[in-house]
Amino acid sequence: MSIELKTNRCVTQYTNSYLKSLQRSLTIRTDDTIVICLTALAAVVYFFLLISFTDLYLIPKYHSTTMTDYIILNLYLASAFQASFLNWIYHMFKSHSSLKATQWKNINLYGMVTYLVSSAISLLYYGFYDNVFYFKLLTIMTFLLNLIMVILINLHDDKHQTQSYRLFLVIFITILIVMPLSVSYWQFGLQKIQSKIDLPLLLMEIIGYIISGILYINRIPEKLGLSRSFTITGYYTVIIITSFIHFKVLLNSFVMMRIGLNKPTLINFDS
């Protein structure tokens, strides 16, 4: 048998094996089936919001919407869509092979990191609109953290990557949350923060990240004797709900600008 014929037969067998695995994920309820449905639903919702929300709802209702508001909100929606979509792609095709699983896992992580960066910057816009120095400084630090995270994803040994990636992501999220809140409280005080950001809702978002971090790192439900499916489903459910909470935080901050608590500008250079 020629080498070419052997290669074609191996490719055919490999493809058939993958298609059977994918069919099983889509037709039989497994951990991947649940995640595929959750991430697909989130991707569809965010795509719908991306193409319609600001144009068909926000601008007609708030005529004072600025181009900066438009860009910031759509930037967040775009990053949330791509993170959900890449997560869906990863769970759809990870059963193809170990090589493809690793490649899509890294791409999925890039998508998650990009989403976290856009979440942080979108909140920095509303939190530091009146101080150009801190807005610029925290934005630069956020991008540097993003660069470090991308380097770690690329350089880390694939054999031991899972647990380390979880730790990297939790540390990354913690810094993104603590850094701007600490600077904002130190510079402006609690009362000024409350005039810009919906703190109770932001606290709910932080709690959501804490819960997802516990599920992601420690696998507590599994340690309590619950199934792995419970852990995975719980993690993705909390993450998706938390992402929508963040969007609501941005919208509430946007409304605060519209009712006069804040100036609807990105930066006030006279401050």
Secondary structure, 3 states (H helix, E strand, C coil): CCHHHHHHHHHHHHHHHHHHHHHHHHHCCCHHHHHHHHHHHHHHHHHHHHHHHHHHHHHHHCCCCCHHHHHHHHHHHHHHHHHHHHHHHHHHHCCCCHHHHHHHHHHHHHHHHHHHHHHHHHHHHHHCCCCHHHHHHHHHHHHHHHHHHHHHHHHCCHHHHHHHHHHHHHHHHHHHHHHHHHHHHHHCCHHHHHCCCCHHHHHHHHHHHHHHHHHHHCCHHHHCCCCHHHHHHHHHHHHHHHHHHHHHHHHHHHHHHHCCCCCCCCCCCCC
